[in-house]
Each structure stands twice: as structure tokens, then as C-alpha cells.
């Protein structure tokens, strides 16, 4: 049975294993090889190479003179077909070149694609930034418009409030002045009653006039102070001062009426009063109670 591989012992070294085909090629070139010992799987000992089944078996010519022989590995280079080896090398080179071309082209395409994508992404980012900036500007403009509108509304509200307050104060001033005029009218009614003394002809009539005039003054004082209470209710700040002026006027008037009754009583006792005396009495009236200007000064402008 022909073995698949054979190991050859040559020059003190084991070489191989070789196929039968390889051994025949080597034996054809070097017939002395057939005298070397060989071994393959199934043998128990080394045998001549020529005895191996399938090995080239013609009688070789006499070997050359003894000399150092090259090793089989040096003498024969496998594979033994040069054209096949060259084809494989050329094929490998072409494969390498093809791979370099494909790889280079792929790299260039990938690099170009990445660069285009980078430029596209950058352009998209810039456009988005521009849109964002425009949106932020619109938002800022709207916020400013809103703030301006709010400020304008607040100013209008403040102006309206100020105008309303001014109008309210004006209406209050008109109301207060009307009420103060009522107080003045009531006090003038008191002041004008003093002339009735001139019509009295007896002491009893003088007493009756004094009583009547003081009664009128108290009634008018009460009416005037009722008006002052109304002024307080509407927020008139000088109501207390007006009340004190009214009280002083009525008090001075009562003192004046009593003094004038005594004057006319004396006049009736001693005869006709002189013009100078009457003049002094009228001046005394003005000095005592007749001046209403402090009350008029309380009226609002």
C-alpha cells in the first residue's frame, strides 16, 4: 500500500516528510537518493527508499564521487512548479494592490463624505443658531413691547388716578366751600340781629332783645356746628379749627350783646348818645366778633 508521506534520513538528518510524487521527482534528479533510508507510518524500522511502494525503481547510475551533498530542502524548493509560485505571488500582489485601491478609495470616499457631513452639520448648526438668535430677539422685542405697554398702562392708570384724585379733591373743595358758606351765612344772621337794639325804647325791651339775640345766636351756633360735623365726615382737615372759630364768634357775640344792652341803657338814662359814642360801639362790634375773615380763609382754593 502506497504511503501518503515518507521521511528520508540523509547526511545524518531526517528530512521530510515528502509525498511519493515529490520523492520520485527528487530521485529522477538524484538517483543516489534511492539508497538513503526512509520511513513512513506503519514501518517498524528504517528501509531503503527504493523499497517504498510507489517510489521510482529503475536502476540508477553509479553515484558520483563522495562529496558533501546539499540537503534535500536546499536542493529542492517546493512547490516545484515555478510558474505556479510566480502566479501565486503575482496574484497576491494584485490582491494587495486591489485591496489598497479599494481601501484607499473607500478611505477617500469616507473622508470626503465625513467632510461633507461636517460642513452640512456646521451649516445646519449655524442656521439653527441664526434662527435661535432671531427667535430670542423676537422674544426680547415682545418682552420690551409688553413692558412698554405695561408701563404705558401703569402711567395711564396713574394719570387717571391722579386726575380722578384731583377731580375728587376739586369736588370735595367745592363741597367744603359750600358748607363753610353755610356756616358764614348763619354767623352773619347772628351778627345782623344786633341792629334791633336801636328800636328798643325801654329797659324791658332792651332785656327782651338781649334774650332774643342770644337765643338766635345759640340756634345758629348749633346749626353751624351741625354743618361742621358734616365737614368732618367728608374729611375736611380744618373742621376742628372752624369749630373753635364758631365757638369764639358766638362767645364774643354774647359778650357784645350784653355790653351793648348796658350802653343803650346808659343812653336812655342820660339822654341822646353822641355820634362818637355810636362810632366806638360799631368799632367794638367789629373788634369783638364781627370779623368773619378767619373763617373765610379756611375755604379751599
RODREN-808956 format. One record per residue (C-alpha): chain; y, z, x. Coordinates in Angstrom, 1 decimal, decimal comma. Layout:
BEGIN
<node><chain>A</chain><y>Y</y><z>Z</z><x>X</x></node>
...
***
This chain:
BEGIN
<node><chain>A</chain><y>0,0</y><z>0,0</z><x>0,0</x></node>
<node><chain>A</chain><y>3,3</y><z>-1,1</z><x>1,5</x></node>
<node><chain>A</chain><y>5,6</y><z>1,9</z><x>2,1</x></node>
<node><chain>A</chain><y>9,3</y><z>1,9</z><x>0,9</x></node>
<node><chain>A</chain><y>10,7</y><z>3,3</z><x>4,1</x></node>
<node><chain>A</chain><y>9,5</y><z>3,8</z><x>7,7</x></node>
<node><chain>A</chain><y>10,8</y><z>5,9</z><x>10,6</x></node>
<node><chain>A</chain><y>10,4</y><z>4,5</z><x>14,1</x></node>
<node><chain>A</chain><y>10,0</y><z>6,5</z><x>17,3</x></node>
<node><chain>A</chain><y>11,8</y><z>4,6</z><x>20,2</x></node>
<node><chain>A</chain><y>13,1</y><z>5,8</z><x>23,5</x></node>
<node><chain>A</chain><y>12,2</y><z>9,4</z><x>22,7</x></node>
<node><chain>A</chain><y>14,2</y><z>9,4</z><x>19,5</x></node>
<node><chain>A</chain><y>13,3</y><z>9,0</z><x>15,8</x></node>
<node><chain>A</chain><y>15,3</y><z>6,3</z><x>14,2</x></node>
<node><chain>A</chain><y>15,5</y><z>5,2</z><x>10,6</x></node>
<node><chain>A</chain><y>14,1</y><z>5,2</z><x>8,0</x></node>
<node><chain>A</chain><y>14,1</y><z>1,4</z><x>7,6</x></node>
<node><chain>A</chain><y>12,8</y><z>-0,8</z><x>4,9</x></node>
<node><chain>A</chain><y>9,9</y><z>-3,2</z><x>5,6</x></node>
<node><chain>A</chain><y>12,3</y><z>-6,1</z><x>5,3</x></node>
<node><chain>A</chain><y>14,6</y><z>-4,6</z><x>7,9</x></node>
<node><chain>A</chain><y>11,7</y><z>-3,9</z><x>10,2</x></node>
<node><chain>A</chain><y>10,5</y><z>-7,5</z><x>10,0</x></node>
<node><chain>A</chain><y>13,9</y><z>-8,7</z><x>10,8</x></node>
<node><chain>A</chain><y>14,1</y><z>-6,4</z><x>13,9</x></node>
<node><chain>A</chain><y>10,6</y><z>-7,3</z><x>15,0</x></node>
<node><chain>A</chain><y>11,4</y><z>-11,0</z><x>14,7</x></node>
<node><chain>A</chain><y>14,3</y><z>-10,5</z><x>17,1</x></node>
<node><chain>A</chain><y>12,5</y><z>-7,9</z><x>19,3</x></node>
<node><chain>A</chain><y>8,7</y><z>-8,3</z><x>19,2</x></node>
<node><chain>A</chain><y>8,2</y><z>-5,3</z><x>21,5</x></node>
<node><chain>A</chain><y>9,3</y><z>-3,2</z><x>18,7</x></node>
<node><chain>A</chain><y>5,8</y><z>-3,6</z><x>17,1</x></node>
<node><chain>A</chain><y>4,3</y><z>-1,4</z><x>19,9</x></node>
<node><chain>A</chain><y>6,5</y><z>1,5</z><x>19,0</x></node>
<node><chain>A</chain><y>5,1</y><z>4,4</z><x>17,0</x></node>
<node><chain>A</chain><y>6,0</y><z>4,6</z><x>13,4</x></node>
<node><chain>A</chain><y>5,5</y><z>7,0</z><x>10,4</x></node>
<node><chain>A</chain><y>6,0</y><z>6,9</z><x>6,7</x></node>
<node><chain>A</chain><y>5,3</y><z>9,3</z><x>3,8</x></node>
<node><chain>A</chain><y>1,5</y><z>9,5</z><x>3,3</x></node>
<node><chain>A</chain><y>0,6</y><z>9,4</z><x>7,0</x></node>
<node><chain>A</chain><y>-0,7</y><z>12,4</z><x>8,9</x></node>
<node><chain>A</chain><y>0,2</y><z>11,1</z><x>12,3</x></node>
<node><chain>A</chain><y>2,3</y><z>8,5</z><x>14,1</x></node>
<node><chain>A</chain><y>0,7</y><z>5,0</z><x>14,3</x></node>
<node><chain>A</chain><y>1,8</y><z>1,7</z><x>15,9</x></node>
<node><chain>A</chain><y>4,5</y><z>-0,1</z><x>13,9</x></node>
<node><chain>A</chain><y>2,3</y><z>-3,2</z><x>13,7</x></node>
<node><chain>A</chain><y>-0,3</y><z>-1,3</z><x>11,7</x></node>
<node><chain>A</chain><y>2,1</y><z>-0,5</z><x>8,9</x></node>
<node><chain>A</chain><y>1,3</y><z>-2,5</z><x>5,8</x></node>
<node><chain>A</chain><y>3,8</y><z>-5,3</z><x>5,3</x></node>
<node><chain>A</chain><y>5,1</y><z>-5,3</z><x>8,9</x></node>
<node><chain>A</chain><y>5,3</y><z>-8,7</z><x>10,7</x></node>
<node><chain>A</chain><y>1,9</y><z>-9,1</z><x>12,5</x></node>
<node><chain>A</chain><y>1,9</y><z>-12,1</z><x>14,8</x></node>
<node><chain>A</chain><y>1,0</y><z>-11,5</z><x>18,5</x></node>
<node><chain>A</chain><y>4,3</y><z>-11,0</z><x>20,2</x></node>
<node><chain>A</chain><y>5,0</y><z>-12,5</z><x>23,6</x></node>
<node><chain>A</chain><y>4,9</y><z>-10,2</z><x>26,7</x></node>
<node><chain>A</chain><y>7,7</y><z>-7,8</z><x>26,8</x></node>
<node><chain>A</chain><y>10,4</y><z>-8,2</z><x>29,4</x></node>
<node><chain>A</chain><y>10,7</y><z>-6,1</z><x>32,5</x></node>
<node><chain>A</chain><y>11,2</y><z>-2,5</z><x>31,8</x></node>
<node><chain>A</chain><y>14,8</y><z>-1,6</z><x>31,4</x></node>
<node><chain>A</chain><y>16,9</y><z>0,6</z><x>29,2</x></node>
<node><chain>A</chain><y>16,8</y><z>-0,8</z><x>25,7</x></node>
<node><chain>A</chain><y>19,6</y><z>-0,2</z><x>23,3</x></node>
<node><chain>A</chain><y>18,8</y><z>1,8</z><x>20,3</x></node>
<node><chain>A</chain><y>18,0</y><z>0,1</z><x>17,1</x></node>
<node><chain>A</chain><y>21,1</y><z>1,4</z><x>15,5</x></node>
<node><chain>A</chain><y>23,2</y><z>-0,2</z><x>18,3</x></node>
<node><chain>A</chain><y>21,2</y><z>-3,4</z><x>18,4</x></node>
<node><chain>A</chain><y>21,3</y><z>-4,0</z><x>14,6</x></node>
<node><chain>A</chain><y>24,2</y><z>-3,4</z><x>12,4</x></node>
<node><chain>A</chain><y>23,4</y><z>-3,0</z><x>8,7</x></node>
<node><chain>A</chain><y>23,9</y><z>-4,6</z><x>6,4</x></node>
<node><chain>A</chain><y>22,6</y><z>-7,5</z><x>8,5</x></node>
<node><chain>A</chain><y>24,4</y><z>-10,3</z><x>6,4</x></node>
<node><chain>A</chain><y>27,8</y><z>-10,7</z><x>7,9</x></node>
<node><chain>A</chain><y>29,1</y><z>-12,8</z><x>5,1</x></node>
<node><chain>A</chain><y>28,3</y><z>-10,1</z><x>2,6</x></node>
<node><chain>A</chain><y>30,1</y><z>-7,5</z><x>4,7</x></node>
<node><chain>A</chain><y>33,1</y><z>-9,7</z><x>5,0</x></node>
<node><chain>A</chain><y>33,1</y><z>-10,4</z><x>1,3</x></node>
<node><chain>A</chain><y>33,0</y><z>-6,7</z><x>0,6</x></node>
<node><chain>A</chain><y>35,8</y><z>-6,0</z><x>3,0</x></node>
<node><chain>A</chain><y>37,9</y><z>-8,8</z><x>1,6</x></node>
<node><chain>A</chain><y>37,0</y><z>-7,7</z><x>-1,9</x></node>
<node><chain>A</chain><y>38,1</y><z>-4,1</z><x>-1,1</x></node>
<node><chain>A</chain><y>41,4</y><z>-5,4</z><x>0,5</x></node>
<node><chain>A</chain><y>42,1</y><z>-7,4</z><x>-2,6</x></node>
<node><chain>A</chain><y>41,3</y><z>-4,4</z><x>-4,8</x></node>
<node><chain>A</chain><y>43,6</y><z>-2,3</z><x>-2,8</x></node>
<node><chain>A</chain><y>46,3</y><z>-4,9</z><x>-2,9</x></node>
<node><chain>A</chain><y>45,8</y><z>-5,3</z><x>-6,6</x></node>
<node><chain>A</chain><y>46,0</y><z>-1,6</z><x>-7,1</x></node>
<node><chain>A</chain><y>49,1</y><z>-1,4</z><x>-5,0</x></node>
<node><chain>A</chain><y>50,7</y><z>-4,2</z><x>-7,0</x></node>
<node><chain>A</chain><y>49,6</y><z>-2,7</z><x>-10,4</x></node>
<node><chain>A</chain><y>50,6</y><z>0,7</z><x>-9,2</x></node>
<node><chain>A</chain><y>53,9</y><z>-0,5</z><x>-7,8</x></node>
<node><chain>A</chain><y>54,7</y><z>-2,5</z><x>-10,9</x></node>
<node><chain>A</chain><y>53,8</y><z>0,4</z><x>-13,1</x></node>
<node><chain>A</chain><y>55,9</y><z>2,8</z><x>-10,9</x></node>
<node><chain>A</chain><y>58,9</y><z>0,3</z><x>-11,1</x></node>
<node><chain>A</chain><y>58,4</y><z>-0,1</z><x>-14,8</x></node>
<node><chain>A</chain><y>58,1</y><z>3,6</z><x>-15,3</x></node>
<node><chain>A</chain><y>61,1</y><z>4,3</z><x>-13,1</x></node>
<node><chain>A</chain><y>63,2</y><z>1,7</z><x>-15,0</x></node>
<node><chain>A</chain><y>62,0</y><z>3,0</z><x>-18,3</x></node>
<node><chain>A</chain><y>62,9</y><z>6,6</z><x>-17,3</x></node>
<node><chain>A</chain><y>66,3</y><z>5,5</z><x>-16,1</x></node>
<node><chain>A</chain><y>67,0</y><z>3,5</z><x>-19,3</x></node>
<node><chain>A</chain><y>65,8</y><z>6,5</z><x>-21,3</x></node>
<node><chain>A</chain><y>68,0</y><z>8,8</z><x>-19,2</x></node>
<node><chain>A</chain><y>71,0</y><z>6,5</z><x>-19,8</x></node>
<node><chain>A</chain><y>70,2</y><z>6,3</z><x>-23,5</x></node>
<node><chain>A</chain><y>69,8</y><z>10,1</z><x>-23,7</x></node>
<node><chain>A</chain><y>73,1</y><z>10,6</z><x>-21,8</x></node>
<node><chain>A</chain><y>74,9</y><z>8,2</z><x>-24,1</x></node>
<node><chain>A</chain><y>73,4</y><z>9,9</z><x>-27,2</x></node>
<node><chain>A</chain><y>74,5</y><z>13,3</z><x>-25,8</x></node>
<node><chain>A</chain><y>78,0</y><z>12,1</z><x>-25,2</x></node>
<node><chain>A</chain><y>78,2</y><z>10,6</z><x>-28,7</x></node>
<node><chain>A</chain><y>76,9</y><z>13,8</z><x>-30,1</x></node>
<node><chain>A</chain><y>79,5</y><z>15,8</z><x>-28,0</x></node>
<node><chain>A</chain><y>82,2</y><z>13,5</z><x>-29,3</x></node>
<node><chain>A</chain><y>81,1</y><z>13,9</z><x>-32,9</x></node>
<node><chain>A</chain><y>80,9</y><z>17,7</z><x>-32,3</x></node>
<node><chain>A</chain><y>84,4</y><z>17,7</z><x>-30,9</x></node>
<node><chain>A</chain><y>85,7</y><z>15,7</z><x>-33,8</x></node>
<node><chain>A</chain><y>84,0</y><z>18,0</z><x>-36,3</x></node>
<node><chain>A</chain><y>85,3</y><z>21,0</z><x>-34,5</x></node>
<node><chain>A</chain><y>88,8</y><z>19,5</z><x>-34,6</x></node>
<node><chain>A</chain><y>88,5</y><z>18,8</z><x>-38,3</x></node>
<node><chain>A</chain><y>87,3</y><z>22,3</z><x>-38,9</x></node>
<node><chain>A</chain><y>90,2</y><z>23,6</z><x>-36,9</x></node>
<node><chain>A</chain><y>92,6</y><z>21,4</z><x>-38,8</x></node>
<node><chain>A</chain><y>91,2</y><z>22,5</z><x>-42,1</x></node>
<node><chain>A</chain><y>91,4</y><z>26,1</z><x>-41,0</x></node>
<node><chain>A</chain><y>95,0</y><z>25,6</z><x>-39,9</x></node>
<node><chain>A</chain><y>95,8</y><z>23,9</z><x>-43,2</x></node>
<node><chain>A</chain><y>94,1</y><z>26,7</z><x>-45,1</x></node>
<node><chain>A</chain><y>96,1</y><z>29,3</z><x>-43,0</x></node>
<node><chain>A</chain><y>99,3</y><z>27,4</z><x>-43,6</x></node>
<node><chain>A</chain><y>98,6</y><z>27,1</z><x>-47,3</x></node>
<node><chain>A</chain><y>97,7</y><z>30,8</z><x>-47,4</x></node>
<node><chain>A</chain><y>100,9</y><z>31,7</z><x>-45,5</x></node>
<node><chain>A</chain><y>102,9</y><z>29,5</z><x>-47,9</x></node>
<node><chain>A</chain><y>101,3</y><z>31,0</z><x>-50,9</x></node>
<node><chain>A</chain><y>101,9</y><z>34,5</z><x>-49,5</x></node>
<node><chain>A</chain><y>105,6</y><z>33,5</z><x>-48,8</x></node>
<node><chain>A</chain><y>105,9</y><z>32,1</z><x>-52,3</x></node>
<node><chain>A</chain><y>104,3</y><z>35,3</z><x>-53,7</x></node>
<node><chain>A</chain><y>106,6</y><z>37,4</z><x>-51,6</x></node>
<node><chain>A</chain><y>109,7</y><z>35,3</z><x>-52,6</x></node>
<node><chain>A</chain><y>108,6</y><z>35,5</z><x>-56,2</x></node>
<node><chain>A</chain><y>108,0</y><z>39,3</z><x>-55,9</x></node>
<node><chain>A</chain><y>111,4</y><z>39,7</z><x>-54,2</x></node>
<node><chain>A</chain><y>113,0</y><z>37,5</z><x>-56,9</x></node>
<node><chain>A</chain><y>111,2</y><z>39,5</z><x>-59,6</x></node>
<node><chain>A</chain><y>112,2</y><z>42,8</z><x>-57,9</x></node>
<node><chain>A</chain><y>115,8</y><z>41,6</z><x>-57,6</x></node>
<node><chain>A</chain><y>115,8</y><z>40,4</z><x>-61,2</x></node>
<node><chain>A</chain><y>114,2</y><z>43,7</z><x>-62,3</x></node>
<node><chain>A</chain><y>116,8</y><z>45,6</z><x>-60,3</x></node>
<node><chain>A</chain><y>119,5</y><z>43,5</z><x>-61,9</x></node>
<node><chain>A</chain><y>118,2</y><z>44,2</z><x>-65,3</x></node>
<node><chain>A</chain><y>118,0</y><z>47,9</z><x>-64,5</x></node>
<node><chain>A</chain><y>121,5</y><z>47,8</z><x>-63,2</x></node>
<node><chain>A</chain><y>122,7</y><z>46,2</z><x>-66,4</x></node>
<node><chain>A</chain><y>120,8</y><z>48,8</z><x>-68,5</x></node>
<node><chain>A</chain><y>122,1</y><z>51,7</z><x>-66,4</x></node>
<node><chain>A</chain><y>125,7</y><z>50,5</z><x>-66,6</x></node>
<node><chain>A</chain><y>125,4</y><z>50,2</z><x>-70,4</x></node>
<node><chain>A</chain><y>124,1</y><z>53,7</z><x>-70,6</x></node>
<node><chain>A</chain><y>126,8</y><z>55,0</z><x>-68,3</x></node>
<node><chain>A</chain><y>129,3</y><z>53,3</z><x>-70,5</x></node>
<node><chain>A</chain><y>127,9</y><z>55,2</z><x>-73,5</x></node>
<node><chain>A</chain><y>128,4</y><z>58,4</z><x>-71,6</x></node>
<node><chain>A</chain><y>132,0</y><z>57,4</z><x>-70,8</x></node>
<node><chain>A</chain><y>132,7</y><z>56,5</z><x>-74,4</x></node>
<node><chain>A</chain><y>131,5</y><z>59,9</z><x>-75,6</x></node>
<node><chain>A</chain><y>133,7</y><z>61,7</z><x>-73,0</x></node>
<node><chain>A</chain><y>136,7</y><z>59,6</z><x>-73,9</x></node>
<node><chain>A</chain><y>136,1</y><z>60,6</z><x>-77,5</x></node>
<node><chain>A</chain><y>136,4</y><z>64,2</z><x>-76,4</x></node>
<node><chain>A</chain><y>139,4</y><z>63,6</z><x>-74,3</x></node>
<node><chain>A</chain><y>141,3</y><z>61,8</z><x>-77,1</x></node>
<node><chain>A</chain><y>140,9</y><z>64,7</z><x>-79,5</x></node>
<node><chain>A</chain><y>143,5</y><z>66,8</z><x>-77,6</x></node>
<node><chain>A</chain><y>146,4</y><z>64,9</z><x>-79,3</x></node>
<node><chain>A</chain><y>145,6</y><z>66,6</z><x>-82,6</x></node>
<node><chain>A</chain><y>147,3</y><z>69,7</z><x>-81,3</x></node>
<node><chain>A</chain><y>150,7</y><z>68,0</z><x>-82,0</x></node>
<node><chain>A</chain><y>150,1</y><z>68,1</z><x>-85,8</x></node>
<node><chain>A</chain><y>149,4</y><z>71,8</z><x>-86,0</x></node>
<node><chain>A</chain><y>152,4</y><z>73,8</z><x>-87,4</x></node>
<node><chain>A</chain><y>150,9</y><z>77,4</z><x>-87,5</x></node>
<node><chain>A</chain><y>148,9</y><z>79,6</z><x>-85,1</x></node>
<node><chain>A</chain><y>145,9</y><z>79,5</z><x>-87,5</x></node>
<node><chain>A</chain><y>146,0</y><z>75,7</z><x>-87,4</x></node>
<node><chain>A</chain><y>146,0</y><z>75,8</z><x>-83,6</x></node>
<node><chain>A</chain><y>143,0</y><z>78,1</z><x>-83,7</x></node>
<node><chain>A</chain><y>141,2</y><z>75,8</z><x>-86,1</x></node>
<node><chain>A</chain><y>142,0</y><z>72,7</z><x>-83,9</x></node>
<node><chain>A</chain><y>140,7</y><z>74,5</z><x>-80,8</x></node>
<node><chain>A</chain><y>137,4</y><z>75,3</z><x>-82,5</x></node>
<node><chain>A</chain><y>137,0</y><z>71,8</z><x>-83,8</x></node>
<node><chain>A</chain><y>137,8</y><z>70,2</z><x>-80,5</x></node>
<node><chain>A</chain><y>135,3</y><z>72,4</z><x>-78,6</x></node>
<node><chain>A</chain><y>132,7</y><z>71,7</z><x>-81,3</x></node>
<node><chain>A</chain><y>133,3</y><z>68,0</z><x>-80,8</x></node>
<node><chain>A</chain><y>133,1</y><z>68,4</z><x>-77,0</x></node>
<node><chain>A</chain><y>129,7</y><z>70,1</z><x>-77,3</x></node>
<node><chain>A</chain><y>128,3</y><z>67,5</z><x>-79,6</x></node>
<node><chain>A</chain><y>129,5</y><z>64,7</z><x>-77,3</x></node>
<node><chain>A</chain><y>128,1</y><z>66,6</z><x>-74,3</x></node>
<node><chain>A</chain><y>124,7</y><z>66,8</z><x>-76,0</x></node>
<node><chain>A</chain><y>124,8</y><z>63,1</z><x>-76,8</x></node>
<node><chain>A</chain><y>125,9</y><z>62,2</z><x>-73,3</x></node>
<node><chain>A</chain><y>123,1</y><z>64,3</z><x>-71,7</x></node>
<node><chain>A</chain><y>120,6</y><z>62,6</z><x>-74,0</x></node>
<node><chain>A</chain><y>121,7</y><z>59,4</z><x>-72,5</x></node>
<node><chain>A</chain><y>121,3</y><z>60,9</z><x>-69,0</x></node>
<node><chain>A</chain><y>117,7</y><z>61,8</z><x>-69,9</x></node>
<node><chain>A</chain><y>117,1</y><z>58,1</z><x>-70,7</x></node>
<node><chain>A</chain><y>118,7</y><z>57,2</z><x>-67,4</x></node>
<node><chain>A</chain><y>116,3</y><z>59,4</z><x>-65,6</x></node>
<node><chain>A</chain><y>113,3</y><z>57,9</z><x>-67,4</x></node>
<node><chain>A</chain><y>114,4</y><z>54,4</z><x>-66,2</x></node>
<node><chain>A</chain><y>114,6</y><z>55,6</z><x>-62,5</x></node>
<node><chain>A</chain><y>118,4</y><z>56,0</z><x>-62,2</x></node>
<node><chain>A</chain><y>118,8</y><z>57,9</z><x>-58,9</x></node>
<node><chain>A</chain><y>122,2</y><z>59,4</z><x>-59,6</x></node>
<node><chain>A</chain><y>121,2</y><z>60,8</z><x>-63,0</x></node>
<node><chain>A</chain><y>121,5</y><z>64,4</z><x>-61,8</x></node>
<node><chain>A</chain><y>124,9</y><z>63,8</z><x>-60,3</x></node>
<node><chain>A</chain><y>126,0</y><z>62,2</z><x>-63,5</x></node>
<node><chain>A</chain><y>124,7</y><z>65,2</z><x>-65,4</x></node>
<node><chain>A</chain><y>126,8</y><z>67,6</z><x>-63,2</x></node>
<node><chain>A</chain><y>129,9</y><z>65,5</z><x>-63,7</x></node>
<node><chain>A</chain><y>129,5</y><z>65,6</z><x>-67,5</x></node>
<node><chain>A</chain><y>129,0</y><z>69,3</z><x>-67,5</x></node>
<node><chain>A</chain><y>132,1</y><z>69,8</z><x>-65,3</x></node>
<node><chain>A</chain><y>134,1</y><z>67,5</z><x>-67,6</x></node>
<node><chain>A</chain><y>133,2</y><z>69,4</z><x>-70,7</x></node>
<node><chain>A</chain><y>133,7</y><z>72,8</z><x>-69,0</x></node>
<node><chain>A</chain><y>137,2</y><z>71,7</z><x>-67,7</x></node>
<node><chain>A</chain><y>138,0</y><z>70,3</z><x>-71,2</x></node>
<node><chain>A</chain><y>137,2</y><z>73,7</z><x>-72,8</x></node>
<node><chain>A</chain><y>139,4</y><z>75,4</z><x>-70,3</x></node>
<node><chain>A</chain><y>142,2</y><z>72,9</z><x>-71,0</x></node>
<node><chain>A</chain><y>141,9</y><z>73,2</z><x>-74,8</x></node>
<node><chain>A</chain><y>142,3</y><z>77,0</z><x>-74,6</x></node>
<node><chain>A</chain><y>145,2</y><z>76,6</z><x>-72,2</x></node>
<node><chain>A</chain><y>146,9</y><z>74,1</z><x>-74,5</x></node>
<node><chain>A</chain><y>146,5</y><z>76,3</z><x>-77,5</x></node>
<node><chain>A</chain><y>148,3</y><z>79,0</z><x>-75,7</x></node>
<node><chain>A</chain><y>151,0</y><z>76,6</z><x>-74,7</x></node>
<node><chain>A</chain><y>151,6</y><z>75,4</z><x>-78,3</x></node>
<node><chain>A</chain><y>151,5</y><z>79,0</z><x>-79,5</x></node>
<node><chain>A</chain><y>154,2</y><z>79,9</z><x>-77,0</x></node>
<node><chain>A</chain><y>156,2</y><z>76,8</z><x>-78,0</x></node>
<node><chain>A</chain><y>156,1</y><z>77,9</z><x>-81,7</x></node>
<node><chain>A</chain><y>157,3</y><z>81,4</z><x>-80,7</x></node>
<node><chain>A</chain><y>160,3</y><z>80,3</z><x>-78,5</x></node>
<node><chain>A</chain><y>161,2</y><z>77,1</z><x>-80,2</x></node>
<node><chain>A</chain><y>161,2</y><z>73,4</z><x>-79,1</x></node>
<node><chain>A</chain><y>159,3</y><z>72,7</z><x>-75,9</x></node>
<node><chain>A</chain><y>161,2</y><z>70,9</z><x>-73,2</x></node>
<node><chain>A</chain><y>160,2</y><z>67,3</z><x>-72,1</x></node>
<node><chain>A</chain><y>159,5</y><z>68,6</z><x>-68,6</x></node>
<node><chain>A</chain><y>157,0</y><z>71,1</z><x>-70,1</x></node>
<node><chain>A</chain><y>155,2</y><z>68,4</z><x>-72,1</x></node>
<node><chain>A</chain><y>155,1</y><z>66,3</z><x>-69,0</x></node>
<node><chain>A</chain><y>153,5</y><z>69,1</z><x>-67,0</x></node>
<node><chain>A</chain><y>150,9</y><z>69,6</z><x>-69,8</x></node>
<node><chain>A</chain><y>149,9</y><z>66,0</z><x>-69,7</x></node>
<node><chain>A</chain><y>149,6</y><z>66,1</z><x>-65,9</x></node>
<node><chain>A</chain><y>147,5</y><z>69,2</z><x>-66,2</x></node>
<node><chain>A</chain><y>145,2</y><z>67,5</z><x>-68,6</x></node>
<node><chain>A</chain><y>144,6</y><z>64,7</z><x>-66,1</x></node>
<node><chain>A</chain><y>144,0</y><z>67,1</z><x>-63,2</x></node>
<node><chain>A</chain><y>141,7</y><z>69,4</z><x>-65,2</x></node>
<node><chain>A</chain><y>139,4</y><z>67,0</z><x>-66,9</x></node>
<node><chain>A</chain><y>141,0</y><z>63,7</z><x>-67,7</x></node>
<node><chain>A</chain><y>139,8</y><z>61,7</z><x>-64,7</x></node>
<node><chain>A</chain><y>136,6</y><z>59,7</z><x>-65,5</x></node>
<node><chain>A</chain><y>136,7</y><z>57,6</z><x>-62,4</x></node>
<node><chain>A</chain><y>133,9</y><z>59,6</z><x>-60,5</x></node>
<node><chain>A</chain><y>131,6</y><z>58,7</z><x>-63,4</x></node>
<node><chain>A</chain><y>132,7</y><z>55,1</z><x>-63,4</x></node>
<node><chain>A</chain><y>131,9</y><z>55,0</z><x>-59,7</x></node>
<node><chain>A</chain><y>128,3</y><z>55,6</z><x>-60,5</x></node>
<node><chain>A</chain><y>128,0</y><z>52,3</z><x>-62,2</x></node>
<node><chain>A</chain><y>125,8</y><z>49,7</z><x>-60,3</x></node>
<node><chain>A</chain><y>127,5</y><z>46,6</z><x>-58,8</x></node>
***
